[in-house]
Amino acid sequence: MPTTKPRLPRLRLSLEPLRLRLSRPDALLWHAAIGLITGLIAGSVIVAFRLVVEGSQAAMLPEHGENYEALPVLGRLLLPILGALIIGLLFLRFAKGIFVLGVARVMERMEYHQGHMTWRGFMLQFLGAAIAIISGHSVGREGPHVYLGAASGSLLGQVLTLPNNSIRTMAACGTAAGIAASFNTPLAGVIFALEVLALQYSISAFVPIILAAVSANAVSVAVFGSSPAFQVPPFVMTSLADLLPVLLLGLLAGAVSAAYVQSLQTIASLSKGISFFWRVCIAGVAAGIAGVLAPEVMGLGYDTQRSLLLEQLPWTFLLILLGAKLFATSTSVGLGIPGGTIGPALFMGAIVGSLTSTIAGHFIEIDATHARFYALLGMGAMMGASLQAPLAALTAVVELSHSPGVIMPGMLTIILAAMTCRQGFGKDSLFLTMLRANGLDYRANPIIEALRRSGVGSAMNTNFVRQQPVLTREKAEQIINASPDWVIVDKNDAPAYLIPGIAIATYLSQAKEAEEIDLLDIPADRLELASVHLQATLQEALDILKSKGADALYVQRPIAPGINHIYGVLTRGRIESAYRY
């Protein structure tokens, strides 16, 4: 009976010309296409996540899907503990060392693994974050959305065996898609990807990320609608006195952001010696206690945020709510619950903004509209300071409220908050803090970033021939007639050295009587060779040269079991030219 070849390997083989085009940093059209596709896939995944979470909450909670306050006291205590137990057992069985997820994990995979993510991490993030939010842990959905979006792009690129520079682009596109689809904020998604992942601005990087954010947002709007997440009346400054509360808000938000980062850092450091299962169990108990004392901090808390933007609550209640949210989120995330930190930052920022309006109201006249506006500014200030992403925070606040009047005071308070947190208290972003607490780091280097944008296929020299070390004069003359730039010389049937083609021509002109030529003996610059996969970036190629002590690389890819096809050769000079010019 005749057999048919699997379609996926045939598809991969037919994509060979596309892979070579995508290895170039200026392949704008093709990168734009994969950005659009990544956004559609990531948006669909995020919509599915939201439907699972919101559907479960609506079925479980009375009246509306965030009404944890209506649960009995015992229910508020036990629900987070039950969720933590399920998460602990899930990770104990399937994690295999994957305990850091969310935005920090995306940054780590981009820094150390060329944006490659795993199906295991994808499923752990989807299930773990959904269980955490449904069971009332004080975490956000934006971090999981970023990871799910980035993983969607990365996994698609890996299935198609695209070059690593394209997989990095697809992961960045998924990051933007995650923020865009979370809150109907496509521009904030683009800025977030560039700012948090420290991507170098270029048209070839910017265009696919924009298209990914737009397409993911379109999927989200098609399902959830396009109304703004928060309704805030327009704000008009009538005097310079209106800026005084804005300045105070920046200082307070910066201080609370520093406390937020420090509490996460302290809890993560103190719990290092405890196994993951017991850490999340402790987090469940802490979340349950916080839920008993202040049920408003359970889950995403968007209903409470809307209340803060619509009415002025008593300052004593606000202080209790701020302390409970800080405690609940720091213990949940610091102890390993796979949820996000951006949503809680917005929540605490709204509280700080409301407190600021209360304090300022003792000295200047503030009406109800202004009080709500300060809550919105506080959300942006807290997000910008705790994430050290001021431009993304400002853009998010504008898109969340559809209020352009927030721009000028928002710029002032967000920058002041970010400087207070960074310079006044010496705190890095939440994501860097979580990475370092787990023994990792993330450094932005413009030269390395330039090398990562290009695949080896974009810089390799394809004008080469491959030969055994000993050949006849006739064969050598045939090689010279083909005018190769380089000759790969085998040793023990494997590529070992690279010599310039001109070296053979020079030797033939000098040794006119030689009938047999040994390419390992003739006068020539022989470069020791190592292999690099066609999928690799130029940064990976440079790392291989350094680690193996080689002088040049041959670019290869398996096309069948035990058969590698050589596509070209790559010298150190060709790699360095990618960032010198």
Secondary structure, DSSP 4 states (H G I P E B T S, - for coil): ------HHHHHHHHTHHHHHHHTSTT-HHHHHHHHHHHHHHHHHHHHHHHHHHHHHHHHHSSSSTT-GGGS-HHHHHHHHHHHHHHHHHHHHHH-TT----HHHHHHHHHHHSTT---HHHHHHHHHHHHHHHHTT-S-BSHHHHHHHHHHHHHHHHHHTT--HHHHHHHHHHHHHHHHHHHHT-HHHHHHHHHHHTTPPP-HHHHHHHHHHHHHHHHHHHHHH-S--SS--------SGGGHHHHHHHHHHHHHHHHHHHHHHHHHHHHTTTS-HHHHHHHHHHHHHHHHHH-GGGSSS-HHHHHHHHHS---HHHHHHHHHHHHHHHHHHHHTT---BSHHHHHHHHHHHHHHHHHHHTTTS---HHHHHHHHHHHHHHHHHHHHT-HHHHHHHHHHHHT-GGGHHHHHHHHHHHHHIIIIIT----HHHHHHHHTT------HHHHHHHTSBHHHH-B--EEEE-SEEEHHHHHHHHHT--SEEEEEETTEEEEEEEHHHHHHHHHH-TT-SEEETTTSSS-PEEEEEEETT-BHHHHHHHHHHHT-SEEEEEEEEETTEEEEEEEEEHHHHHHHHH-
